[in-house]
Amino acid sequence: MPRYISSELGDVQRKILKHFFKCKDTGPESVSHISKEIGILQPSVYRSANVLIKNKYLLKENVYTVGKKTLISTEKGAAAAVLLGITNDQLIDYFKKIRRDYPSARDNVQFFHQFNQMINIRESGKRDVLIRKMMEYLLKNNYFNELGSVKISSDEFKKLLTYVAIEYRNIVGKPRTISNIVEQYGLNKKQLIDILNQEKQKIDSIIQQLQR
């Protein structure tokens, strides 16, 4: 687990985040419901949920009646949940479930669909590893606004895709697919080649040290 996730989120907070994407109940999420489902006392869940809200992993929203609030996950919360073992498909299912009451969730569904579209890997294990790396990149660079939604400029998005292309090569090793990513999104080929050459130099250095 990445250090910045393990240090910022406690055990109860991690369980709460994962619950949002594992829960099959179609009703609104509340502290009492989460407490019952994860088997932790309400006061502890309440305190941890407040920390998650403060750090933009969760939001409190009005639902059904004025004054009644429910908890929903933000894109930042979803990204963190992926690093805790939740799959991209589970994220999409969650946002589909809540989009009737929260129109903004439709954008969330589209956002996480894009990750599947960018990654042309049939093997779910490799695809999930690459998506985790992408979410880790978003969190590490804090590409989220005050509502926990992804906020990334076109230049930053190209940097993300460059990172994806490199990780794709490391996991799958298909140059043709990397070329497709470069052409589709107009990435800087020279920058990508320079980064790959730097990686190659590091690997060559390690090999030389082992051969001594």
Secondary structure, DSSP 4 states (H G I P E B T S, - for coil): --HHHHHHS-HHHHHHHHHHHH----SPB-HHHHHHHHT--HHHHHHHHHHHHHTTSEEEEE-SSTT-EEEEE-HHHHHHHHHTT--HHHHHHHHHHHTTT-THHHHHHHHHHHHHHH-----HHHHHHHHHHHHHHHHHTT-B-TTS-B---HHHHHHHHHHHHHHHHHHT--HHHHHHHHHHHT--HHHHHHHHHHHHHHHHHHHHHHH-
